[in-house]
Amino acid sequence: MPDQNPTAAPWRRSRADYRLIGGAAERAHAAGLVNAQWYQSPLPRPALKALMKRDDAHAIRDTLLWYALILASAALFVHGWTSGWSAGGLLAAYFLYATLYSSPADSRWHESSHGTAFRTRWMNDLLYQFASFQVWRRPTRWRWSHARHHSDTLVTGRDPEFNVTLPPCIPTLLLNLFGLRSVPRELAAVLRNAAGSIDAEEKTYVPEMEWPAMVREARRWLLVLALAVGVAVWLQSWLPLLLLGMAPTMLGAWLQHVLGLTQHAGLPENTLDHRLNSRTILMNPVLRFLYWNMNYHVEHHMYPLVPYHALPALHEQVKADCPPPYPGLAQALAEILPTLLQQTRDSGHSVSRPLPQATQ
């Protein structure tokens, strides 16, 4: 089998390398890492065709359940607010609401961006718009950045969706547990887009024909926020602002960021094998529902057109050709956190995942 890691750690990285303009993209091009052919575990075509079959039923069921949980937790919080609950009880109810509002929106945004959640296109598009607002990601920008993430996964200077750049900035990672850096930065980008301006780096992966859509979306978002402020003033209550917009997105982001960290953090950059730069983690049914099976992340990157509900079956088909899955979230974090600390001192360090003997 040809070497799938042609430029593993060829230089000590700095944060400047991750810029999409003036970063390490030229090295990536020279190494043949841009829009390259990725390794895929062998899978018979009939089996892959069956796994790729989309339907509406799974996502309709799961989406209705998710929004029912959001509405129920919102009702609990509003009841506590109007009934004079203690600060502790009210905070617990709001924390539950914000977590359900924000963190699962990450995986719903992700799956609907691939167009695989539903078979019906308008259903994917509708969920994508709602989930994008809930997780506070501009829809058009992030649709195209995610396409780049899949074509050039963890390629330094090309991938705009690094969870962690090297050397890691631990304070930033901690702040982003509650969106204290990411959401204000996205708000600044919304304001910039609403004024008709598109960031130069975003222009490198968002086609020019999509720039007007970014402007329209930003203006719609600001209108929604303005309406929420207007309702809050009219009701003389903070409730509208606590239930919609940035507040629940930020407070509820913690689970999204913990789970997102497990996807690629601490693994090597600049490799053409998703078995080396992605993790599959076995999780309990609750986390799998909230995360929409994105814990099967190696499988998802190998075959991104397989719907979320078929990823466990895909895992069973390819697991013999992959590193052993992590037995749980705790075990994955026990590897990731010390690795990130070591990378603050040595940006060339990364976790090495064992490949099956036959495909090394």
C-alpha positions as CSV (number, residue, x, y, z in Angstrom):
1,M,0.0,0.0,0.0
2,P,1.4,3.5,-0.9
3,D,2.4,5.8,1.9
4,Q,-0.7,7.6,3.1
5,N,1.3,10.1,5.3
6,P,3.7,11.7,2.9
7,T,4.4,14.9,4.9
8,A,3.7,13.9,8.5
9,A,5.1,16.7,10.7
10,P,7.7,18.1,8.2
11,W,7.9,21.3,10.1
12,R,7.1,22.8,13.5
13,R,3.8,24.5,13.0
14,S,2.8,28.0,14.1
15,R,-0.6,29.5,14.1
16,A,0.4,31.6,11.0
17,D,0.6,28.3,9.0
18,Y,-3.1,27.8,9.3
19,R,-4.0,31.0,7.4
20,L,-5.6,30.2,4.1
21,I,-3.8,33.2,2.5
22,G,-0.1,33.3,3.1
23,G,-0.1,30.1,5.3
24,A,1.2,26.6,4.5
25,A,-1.0,26.0,1.5
26,E,1.9,26.1,-1.0
27,R,3.6,23.3,0.9
28,A,0.4,21.4,0.8
29,H,0.1,21.8,-2.9
30,A,3.7,20.8,-3.5
31,A,3.2,17.7,-1.4
32,G,0.1,16.6,-3.4
33,L,-2.2,17.0,-0.5
34,V,-4.8,19.4,-2.1
35,N,-7.9,17.7,-3.4
36,A,-6.0,14.5,-3.2
37,Q,-7.2,10.8,-3.3
38,W,-7.9,9.6,0.2
39,Y,-7.6,6.1,1.4
40,Q,-11.0,4.2,1.8
41,S,-11.5,0.9,3.5
42,P,-12.6,-1.7,0.9
43,L,-16.4,-2.0,0.7
44,P,-18.3,-4.0,-1.9
45,R,-20.3,-1.6,-4.1
46,P,-23.7,-3.3,-3.3
47,A,-23.0,-2.9,0.4
48,L,-22.1,0.8,0.0
49,K,-25.1,1.4,-2.2
50,A,-27.4,0.0,0.5
51,L,-25.7,2.0,3.2
52,M,-26.1,5.2,1.2
53,K,-29.8,4.9,0.8
54,R,-31.5,8.0,2.2
55,D,-35.0,8.3,3.7
56,D,-37.1,10.9,5.5
57,A,-38.4,8.7,8.3
58,H,-35.3,8.5,10.5
59,A,-34.6,12.2,10.5
60,I,-38.3,13.2,10.8
61,R,-38.6,11.1,13.9
62,D,-35.3,12.3,15.4
63,T,-35.9,15.9,14.6
64,L,-39.4,16.0,16.0
65,L,-38.0,14.4,19.2
66,W,-35.2,16.9,19.5
67,Y,-37.5,19.9,19.1
68,A,-40.0,18.4,21.5
69,L,-37.2,18.1,24.1
70,I,-36.2,21.7,23.4
71,L,-39.8,23.0,23.8
72,A,-40.3,20.9,27.0
73,S,-37.1,22.3,28.5
74,A,-38.1,25.8,27.5
75,A,-41.5,25.4,29.1
76,L,-39.8,24.1,32.3
77,F,-37.5,27.2,32.3
78,V,-40.4,29.6,31.7
79,H,-42.4,28.0,34.4
80,G,-39.5,28.4,36.8
81,W,-39.0,32.0,35.7
82,T,-42.7,32.9,36.3
83,S,-43.0,30.9,39.5
84,G,-40.2,32.4,41.4
85,W,-37.8,29.4,41.5
86,S,-34.5,29.8,43.3
87,A,-31.5,31.0,41.3
88,G,-30.0,27.5,41.4
89,G,-33.1,25.7,40.1
90,L,-33.7,28.4,37.4
91,L,-30.0,28.1,36.3
92,A,-30.3,24.3,36.1
93,A,-33.4,24.5,34.0
94,Y,-31.9,27.1,31.7
95,F,-28.7,25.1,31.4
96,L,-30.7,22.1,30.2
97,Y,-32.6,24.2,27.7
98,A,-29.5,25.8,26.3
99,T,-27.7,22.5,26.0
100,L,-30.5,20.9,24.1
101,Y,-30.9,24.1,21.9
102,S,-27.3,24.5,21.0
103,S,-25.1,21.4,21.2
104,P,-27.2,18.9,19.1
105,A,-27.7,21.7,16.5
106,D,-24.0,21.1,15.6
107,S,-24.6,17.6,14.3
108,R,-27.9,18.5,12.7
109,W,-26.2,21.4,10.9
110,H,-23.5,19.0,9.9
111,E,-25.6,16.2,8.6
112,S,-28.1,18.4,6.7
113,S,-25.2,20.3,5.1
114,H,-24.3,17.0,3.5
115,G,-27.9,16.6,2.3
116,T,-28.1,13.1,3.8
117,A,-30.3,13.6,6.9
118,F,-33.5,13.5,4.8
119,R,-34.1,12.2,1.3
120,T,-36.3,15.3,0.6
121,R,-34.1,18.3,-0.2
122,W,-36.3,21.0,1.2
123,M,-36.3,19.2,4.6
124,N,-32.5,19.1,4.6
125,D,-32.4,22.8,3.7
126,L,-35.0,23.8,6.3
127,L,-33.2,21.9,9.1
128,Y,-29.9,23.4,7.9
129,Q,-31.1,26.9,8.3
130,F,-32.6,26.4,11.7
131,A,-29.6,24.5,13.1
132,S,-27.2,27.0,11.6
133,F,-28.9,29.8,13.6
134,Q,-29.0,27.7,16.7
135,V,-25.3,26.8,16.6
136,W,-24.5,30.3,15.3
137,R,-22.8,29.5,12.0
138,R,-23.5,31.5,8.9
139,P,-25.2,29.0,6.6
140,T,-23.6,29.6,3.2
141,R,-20.1,30.3,4.6
142,W,-20.1,27.1,6.7
143,R,-21.6,24.9,4.0
144,W,-18.6,25.7,1.8
145,S,-16.0,25.6,4.6
146,H,-17.2,22.2,5.4
147,A,-16.9,21.0,1.8
148,R,-13.2,22.2,2.0
149,H,-12.9,20.4,5.4
150,H,-13.8,17.1,3.7
151,S,-11.6,17.6,0.6
152,D,-8.6,18.7,2.6
153,T,-9.1,17.3,6.1
154,L,-6.5,18.7,8.5
155,V,-4.3,19.9,5.7
156,T,-2.4,22.8,7.1
157,G,-3.2,26.1,5.3
158,R,-6.2,24.6,3.5
159,D,-8.7,23.3,6.1
160,P,-10.7,26.2,7.6
161,E,-12.3,24.0,10.3
162,F,-9.4,23.1,12.6
163,N,-10.7,22.4,16.1
164,V,-7.2,23.0,17.4
165,T,-4.4,24.9,15.7
166,L,-0.8,24.2,16.9
167,P,0.5,25.0,19.3
168,P,-2.8,24.9,21.1
169,C,-4.1,27.9,22.9
170,I,-5.6,26.4,26.0
171,P,-7.3,29.6,27.2
172,T,-9.1,29.9,23.9
173,L,-10.2,26.3,24.1
174,L,-11.6,26.9,27.6
175,L,-13.4,30.1,26.5
176,N,-15.0,28.3,23.6
177,L,-16.6,25.7,25.9
178,F,-19.2,28.4,26.3
179,G,-18.7,30.2,22.9
180,L,-17.0,33.2,24.5
181,R,-14.6,33.5,21.6
182,S,-16.3,31.8,18.7
183,V,-19.8,33.3,18.9
184,P,-18.6,37.0,19.3
185,R,-16.3,36.4,16.3
186,E,-19.2,35.0,14.3
187,L,-21.3,38.0,15.3
188,A,-18.6,40.3,14.0
189,A,-18.6,38.4,10.7
190,V,-22.4,38.6,10.5
191,L,-22.2,42.4,10.9
192,R,-19.4,42.5,8.3
193,N,-21.5,40.4,5.9
194,A,-24.6,42.5,6.5
195,A,-22.6,45.6,5.5
196,G,-21.8,43.8,2.2
197,S,-18.2,42.8,3.0
198,I,-16.8,39.2,2.6
199,D,-13.6,38.2,4.3
200,A,-10.6,37.6,2.0
201,E,-10.0,34.1,3.3
202,E,-13.7,33.1,3.0
203,K,-13.4,34.2,-0.7
204,T,-10.9,31.4,-1.2
205,Y,-13.5,28.7,-0.7
206,V,-16.9,30.3,-1.1
207,P,-17.7,30.8,-4.8
208,E,-18.3,34.4,-5.8
209,M,-21.9,33.6,-6.9
210,E,-22.6,32.7,-3.2
211,W,-21.4,36.0,-1.7
212,P,-24.8,37.7,-2.1
213,A,-26.4,34.9,-0.2
214,M,-24.0,35.5,2.7
215,V,-25.1,39.1,2.8
216,R,-28.8,38.3,2.7
217,E,-28.5,35.7,5.4
218,A,-26.6,38.1,7.7
219,R,-29.3,40.7,7.3
220,R,-32.0,38.1,8.1
221,W,-30.2,37.1,11.2
222,L,-29.9,40.7,12.4
223,L,-33.6,41.2,11.7
224,V,-34.4,38.1,13.9
225,L,-32.2,39.5,16.7
226,A,-33.8,42.9,16.4
227,L,-37.3,41.3,16.6
228,A,-36.2,39.4,19.7
229,V,-34.9,42.7,21.3
230,G,-38.2,44.4,20.3
231,V,-40.3,41.7,21.9
232,A,-38.2,41.8,25.0
233,V,-38.7,45.6,25.3
234,W,-42.4,45.2,24.6
235,L,-42.8,42.5,27.3
236,Q,-40.3,44.2,29.6
237,S,-38.7,40.8,30.1
238,W,-35.3,39.2,29.4
239,L,-37.1,35.9,28.4
240,P,-37.1,36.4,24.6
241,L,-33.4,37.1,24.6
242,L,-32.7,34.1,26.8
243,L,-34.7,31.7,24.6
244,L,-33.5,32.9,21.2
245,G,-30.2,34.0,19.8
246,M,-26.7,34.1,21.2
247,A,-27.4,33.4,24.9
248,P,-28.6,29.8,24.6
249,T,-26.1,29.1,21.8
250,M,-23.2,30.1,24.1
251,L,-24.3,28.5,27.4
252,G,-25.2,25.3,25.7
253,A,-22.1,25.0,23.5
254,W,-20.1,23.0,26.1
255,L,-21.2,19.5,24.9
256,Q,-20.7,20.4,21.3
257,H,-17.2,21.5,21.9
258,V,-16.3,18.5,24.0
259,L,-17.6,16.1,21.4
260,G,-16.1,18.2,18.5
261,L,-12.7,18.0,20.2
262,T,-12.7,14.3,19.9
263,Q,-13.0,14.3,16.1
264,H,-9.5,15.3,15.2
265,A,-7.7,17.0,18.1
266,G,-4.2,15.6,18.8
267,L,-4.1,13.6,15.6
268,P,-1.6,14.2,12.8
269,E,-2.1,16.8,10.1
270,N,-1.2,16.4,6.4
271,T,-2.0,12.7,6.0
272,L,-4.3,11.2,3.3
273,D,-5.8,8.5,5.6
274,H,-8.8,9.4,7.8
275,R,-8.0,6.4,10.0
276,L,-5.0,8.4,11.2
277,N,-6.5,11.9,11.5
278,S,-10.0,11.0,12.8
279,R,-11.5,9.1,15.8
280,T,-14.3,6.6,16.1
281,I,-15.6,6.4,19.7
282,L,-18.2,4.0,21.0
283,M,-20.9,6.1,22.9
284,N,-24.1,5.4,24.8
285,P,-27.5,5.8,23.0
286,V,-28.2,9.2,24.6
287,L,-24.9,10.8,23.4
288,R,-25.3,9.1,20.0
289,F,-28.8,10.7,19.7
290,L,-27.6,14.1,20.6
291,Y,-24.5,13.7,18.4
292,W,-26.3,12.0,15.5
293,N,-23.7,9.2,15.4
294,M,-20.9,11.6,14.5
295,N,-18.8,9.6,17.0
296,Y,-18.3,7.3,14.0
297,H,-16.0,9.9,12.6
298,V,-13.5,7.8,10.7
299,E,-16.4,6.1,8.9
300,H,-18.1,9.5,8.2
301,H,-15.0,11.0,6.6
302,M,-14.3,7.9,4.5
303,Y,-17.9,7.7,3.2
304,P,-19.5,11.1,3.8
305,L,-22.6,10.3,1.8
306,V,-23.7,7.6,4.2
307,P,-26.5,9.0,6.3
308,Y,-26.0,9.3,10.1
309,H,-28.4,6.5,10.9
310,A,-26.4,4.0,8.8
311,L,-23.0,4.9,10.3
312,P,-23.2,2.1,13.0
313,A,-23.7,-0.4,10.2
314,L,-20.9,1.1,8.2
315,H,-18.7,0.8,11.2
316,E,-19.4,-2.9,11.4
317,Q,-18.4,-3.3,7.7
318,V,-15.1,-1.5,7.9
319,K,-13.9,-1.9,11.5
320,A,-11.5,-4.7,10.7
321,D,-9.6,-2.3,8.4
322,C,-9.5,0.5,11.0
323,P,-7.8,1.3,14.3
324,P,-9.8,-0.1,17.3
325,P,-12.5,2.4,18.3
326,Y,-12.2,4.1,21.6
327,P,-14.4,2.3,24.2
328,G,-15.9,5.6,25.4
329,L,-15.7,9.4,25.6
330,A,-13.7,9.3,28.8
331,Q,-11.0,7.2,27.3
332,A,-10.7,9.5,24.2
333,L,-10.5,12.6,26.4
334,A,-7.9,10.9,28.6
335,E,-5.7,10.7,25.4
336,I,-6.6,14.1,24.0
337,L,-6.1,16.4,27.0
338,P,-2.5,15.4,27.8
339,T,-1.7,15.4,24.1
340,L,-2.9,19.0,23.8
341,L,-0.8,20.0,26.8
342,Q,2.3,18.4,25.3
343,Q,1.6,20.1,22.0
344,T,1.9,23.5,23.7
345,R,5.5,22.6,24.2
346,D,6.1,20.5,21.1
347,S,3.9,21.4,18.1
348,G,5.3,18.4,16.2
349,H,3.9,15.9,18.6
350,S,0.7,13.9,17.7
351,V,-1.1,10.7,18.5
352,S,-0.2,7.7,16.4
353,R,-3.1,5.4,15.7
354,P,-2.4,1.7,15.0
355,L,-3.4,0.5,11.6
356,P,-4.2,-3.1,10.8
357,Q,-1.1,-5.0,9.7
358,A,-2.3,-5.7,6.1
359,T,-2.8,-2.0,5.3
360,Q,0.2,-0.4,7.0
